[in-house]
Amino acid sequence: MQFRRFFAVLKARNLEFWRDKSSLAWNFIFPVLLVAGFAVMFGNDNKAEFKIGVLQKASTINHQSQPFMQTRYLEFVPYAVSQEALKKLQHHQLDLLVDFQQNRYWLNDNSAKGYLAEKLLLQSLPSAQKETVTGRNIRYVDWALPGILGMNMMFSCLFGVGYVLVRYRKNSVLKRLQATPLTAFEFVSAQVLSRLGIVLVIASAIYAGCDLLFDFVMLGSYIDLLLVTILGAMAMISLGLLIACRSRSEELTGGMLNMASWPMMILSGVWFSLEGAPQVLQWLADILPLTHLVAAARAIMTDGATLSELHYPIGILSLMTVSFLLLSAWLFRWQGDGR
């Protein structure tokens, strides 16, 4: 080993990194933003451990009227309509549902947290009458499946497109394509369709294989689920293209892709429901494409919803796809900024 050559390469790589002001700044800024975000979202040491639905209007709830409602680390969410609350209980979005006026409660027998919440309730209301949710219970794995598949698609869409585009730019592939009649919109659209095909094949194979093992609940149409999956994947692919449409720096692009993926992984309802969360977090989740993909897929699979009933998430995903794709084509640079 020739140390002279080794140190020459080492010095060159260090100079390359330190002279890349954008990626250097991002390496300092991103961790601070990440820590600040986690501190705001999960820094409350008194956060609730159980989510309890209460069949009562929000304006009439009095926490002092029931000893159970004075229990610490419980979050009480009011519901005026029992059917809406029972559906959320069935889908593990609530741990327990209580009607204090009728002295009864509902439980999902497949919920471990519901079992513990029931024990707490019976300490205060030992005479409460128990009822279980009717119909086929939705297991947690059934509820979590759309989020897990959506998260896997998110990483494939964002990083599979973003890094490829930056590598093409650094290796002068885009410089050669610029000399051809190919337009930016044609190139961007081809990238979207290529990654879309790959994502659909992978997601379909994972779903089919896992379904054989776990026998997932599927109450809706597979065609509707496929259409929603296509739309959600296109929205996230277009977002990946938008992030990488100008940059030549892999470090900066990686940081920006992480900045886009982390909020979606945490706030899009992949692992837990945001029911009862602070309104600002719900607003933030509403601008993330993965939120609407997961919500629509979950509604089709566990509720049997049709496309006509999913006009809001479908409309948002369509708007995001068109906006991101048009912005990507408009901002696209064959050789990146400064060239």
N, C-alpha and C positions, 0 to 999 in steps of 0.2 A: 504494500500500500504506500503510495507516494503522498506524504502529508502535504506537500506543496500544492498538488492538484486538489486534494481534499479541502484544504483551507480556502483555496480560490473559489471552489463551488460554494462552500459555506458562506464566505463573504458575499458572493454574488446574490445568493438567496436571501440573506439578511438585508442587503441593500434594496433588493426588489420589494421586500415586504415593507420596510420602513419608508421607502419613497412613495409607496402607494397610499396617499393620504386618506382616500375614502375608506379603504378597508382597515387602515390603522385606527381611524376615528371610530369605525363601527365596532371594532374589537373592544374598545373602551365603553362605548355607549350601550351596546346591546345587553351586556350583563347587568348594568345598572337599571335599565328599563325592565329587564326580566325580574330582578329582585324587587323592584318597586311594584310591579304588577302583582307578584305573589303576595307581597305585604298587604296590598290593598284588598285583594280577593280573599286571602286565607289567613290574614294576620289577626283575626278576632279569636282570642283564646276562649271566648264564651259562646262559640258557635254551637248551633243545635245539633244533637246527635240523632234525633228522631223527628220525622215530619208527620204531624198529626192533622188530618182533615176534620173540620168541624162543620156539621150541617146547620149553618146559621148565617145570617147576613152579617157582613163585616161591621156594619154600623151598630149592630146590637150585641156584639161580643163583649163580655165583661170578664176579664181574667180573674177578678176577685170573687166571682160568683161560684167558681168550681175549684176545689182544692187541687184537682189534677192539673188544671191550667196554670197553677202557680209553681209547678215542678220545673226546676231549672233544666236547661239544655234540651228543651222540647220546643219545637216550632209549630205553631198552630195556624193553619191556613183555612179561612172560611170558604164555604161553598153554599150557594143558595139552591143549587140543583143537584139532587142526589145522583142522577145518572152520570153526570160529569165526574163527580168525586169517585164513584164506584169504578169507573173506567180507569182513573188514575191509580186507584188502589190495585186494580187487577194488573196494571202495567208497572208496578213497583215504583211509581212516582210518589206514592204516599205509603207510610208504614202502617197507618191505622186510620180508620174513619169512625168518628163518634157523633152520636146524636144525643146530647144531654137531655133534651126535652122528652124524648121517648125512652131514655135510659137504656140504650142499646149501642152496639158498636159492630163494625164489620172488619174482617181480617182476611188477608190473603195467606192461606196455609203454606204457601211456598216461600214466604218471606221470613228470613231469619230475624231481621230487625223488627218485623211486625210481631213476632213471638215475644221479643223482649219488651216492646211497647205495650203489648197486652198485659204482661205481668205488672208493669207500672200502673196501668189504668185500674186493674182489679184491686190494687192496694187502696185506691181512693173510692172506687165504685164496685164493691164486691158483688152487688146485685145486678150489675149491667148484663143485659142479654146479648149473647154472641151470635153473630151471623157471618157466614163466609161468602165471598164473592161467588156469583153463579157463573155457569159456563166453564169453558176450558180455561184453566188458570194459565196465565202467561208467566213462564219461568223467567228468571233474570237473564239467562242465556238467550232466550227468545227476544227479550227487550233490548239486550246489549248488542245482538248480532248486527243490526243495521249500522250502528255506530262504529263497530270494529271494522266492518268491511269498508265503511265510508272513510275511516281514518287511514286504512291501508291505501285506498284509492287516492286520498289527499297527498300522501307522501310520494306515491308514484307519479302523480300528475305534476306536482310542484317541482320536485327535484329531478324527475326524469326529463322534464322539458328545460328547466332553468339551467342546469349544469351543462346539458348538451349544447344549448345555444351559446353559452359563454365559451365552451371548448371549441366550437366551430369558429367563433370569432377570433380566438387566440391563435388557432392553427391556420388562419387565413382561408378557411373553407368559404366563409361568407364573402371574403374579398373576391374570390374566383366567381362565386355565384352572382356577384354584383355586375360582372362583365357580361352576363347573359341577359336575355329579355325577361327573366323572371322578376316579377314585382314583389314588393314586401308583403302585400296581402296574400298573394299566392303562396309564398314561402311560409308565412305564419299559419295559414289555413291548412297546409299540408302537414305541418308539425302537430296541429290539433288533431287531425284525423288519424295520423299515425299513432300518437300516444293513446287516443281514444280506443282504437282497436286493441292495443296491447292491454290496457286497463280492463276492458270488458272481458277479454279472454281469461285474464288472471282472476278477476272477481268471480266470474261464473264458475271457474274450476274450484275455487276455494269454497264457494257456497254449496256446490253440488257435493263435494267431498265431506264437508262438515254436516250437511243435511243427512247423509247416510249414517253418520255417527250419532247425531243428537236429535234427529227428527224435529226440525224447527216448525213452529206454528206459521202457517201461510194461509191467511184468510182472503187475501185479495188476488188480483190477476198478475201472473208472471209478465204479461205484456206491459201492464202499467208499471210494474217494478223496473222492467228493462228500460222503458222510456224515461223514467225519473232518474235512473242510474246514468243513462247517456247524458241527460241534461246537466246533472250535477258534475259529472266528470268533465264535460266541456267547460263549465264555469271555472273549475279549478285549474284546468290546463291553460285556459286563457289568462288566468291570474298569474300562473307561472311564467307565461310568455311576457306579460306586462312587466313583471319584476326584472326579467333578464333581457329586455328588448334593447338596452343601450350599453350595459356594463361589459367591461373587459376583465374585471377582477373576479376570480373565483371566490376569494375570501369575502368580498362585499356581497356578492350574490348569495353565497351560502348564509350569511348573516341575515339578509333580507328574507330569504326563504324560511329560515327559522322563525323570524319575527312574524311571518304570516301563518306558519303552521302551529306554533305553540298556543296562541289564543284559540284556534279552532279545535285543537286537541282537548283543551280544558273546558271551553265554554259552549261547545256545540251540542251538548247533551249526549256525548259518546258514552260516558261512564255513569253519569248521574243527571237527574232532572234539575233544572234551574227554577222549578216551581217554588215560589216564595223567596227567591234570591233578590238582592237589591235591584231596583229598577234600572240603574245604570248598567249593571251586568247583563240584564236582559236586552237592553237596547244595543249593547255591544255585540251580543250573540246574534242579534237579528241582522247584522250587516256582514256576517260570515257565511260564505256559500255552503260550508259543511253543515251548518245548523239546519238549513232548509232541505238539504239532501237527506240527512238523517231523519228529520221530522216527517218528510213525505214517504220515505221508504218504511219507516216504522208504522205509519198510519196504514199503509197498504198491507203490510205483513200481519200486524196484530189487530187491526180494526176492520180490515176488509174495505178500506176506502177506495174510491174510484178517482180517476183524474179530474172529473168535474168537481169533486169535493176538495181538491188540493190546488185550487186556483191561486192561492196566495204564495205558497212555496214555489210552485211552478212559474208563476209570474216573476218572482224575485230572481230565480235562477236564470230565466230567459233574459231578463234585463241585464244581469251581471255578465252573462256570456257575451251578449252583443256589445256591451260597453267595453269590457276588457279586450275583446278581439279588435274592435275598431281603434281603441287607444294604442294597443300593441302595434298595429299596422302604421298608425300615424307617428308614433314615437320611435319606431324601429330604426336602428342605424346598423348598416352592414358591418362597419368596422368599429363601432362604439364611439363613445364621447371623445372629443379631441382629435378625431380623425377626419 
